[in-house]
Amino acid sequence: MSQTTITLAFEQWKAQQGATGEPVLLDEFVFANVPGLDPDQPVDRNETLPPAEQIVHRQAVSRKGVVNDNAVVHSVVLGADVGDFSFNWIGLINK
């Protein structure tokens, strides 16, 4: 089962950005292959980026937009020239 969550770290960062008037810019996707990741378990909101050795690819956001007052969408296109790797974890970060 595919799951999404907003981490506690993101909530804190977003609040700090709002307090200082700085924009919330999510501009990079991170793909990782995390051993033992169970897709049937809820995502831990305390989760952080996987260790560097589990990260298999990083790529800039290709497109983003607003769906409605409560939702946005970010996407990335991985071309045929992007390496051969497996992933089971995707994150969206401010690089």
N, C-alpha and C positions, 0 to 999 in steps of 0.2 A: 504494500500500500504506500502510495506517495504521500508525504506529509510536508507541510510548511509551518514555520513558526517565526515569530519575532523574538529574538533573544533579549535577555535582560541587559546585556551589554549594549545592544542597539538602542533600547529604550533610554538608557542613561546617556548615551552619546547624543541621541536626538534631542533630549531635554537640554543638554549643554549647548548644542548648536542653537536651539531656540532662545536660550537665555542670552547668548552673545550676539544673536542676530545673524549668525553665519548660516549659509545654506546647507541643507542635507543632500549631499551628492553621493549617490551610489553608482559607481562607475566601473566596477570590475567584477566579473564572475570568477569564482574559484571552483575548480573541479578536483575532487579527491577520491581516492579509493581507500576507504576506512575498513580495515579487517574486522570481522565480527559484527558489523553494523546490522541491527535487526530492524527491518522496515516495518515490522508489526508493533514495535514499541513506540510510545510517544517520544517526540523530540524533547530533549532536556533543554529547558530555556536558559540554563547556565552554560550551555555549550559554547565553545570558542572555535577558532579555526583549527583544523587538524594540524598535526606536526608537518613540517616541510617535507619529510620523506614520504608522506601520504598524498601530498598535493601533486596531481599529475598534469594540470594545465591551468593557466590563468589567461583570461581574455577580456578585453574592454567590452562594455555594453554596446551592442549594435544599435538598439532602438529603445526608447522609453516613451511612455504616454500615460495619460490619466484615463481611468475607466469610469470612475464616478467620484463623488465626494469622499468616499472611504477607501478607494482602491487605485493603485497604479500598476503598471506593467513594465517590466524590463525584459529585454530579449537579447539573445546572442546567436549568431549564425557561425557554426563551425564548418569551415570549408573542407573540401577533400584533401587539401594540403596540410591540414592539422594532423599531428601525429597519431600513432596507433596506441590507444590507451583505453582502459576500462575505468569507470567511475561509478560510485554509488552515493555520492554526497555532492551537493552543489550549494555554494554560498554566494551571496551578493554583498560586496563590501565597498567602502570608500578607501581607495588605494592611497 
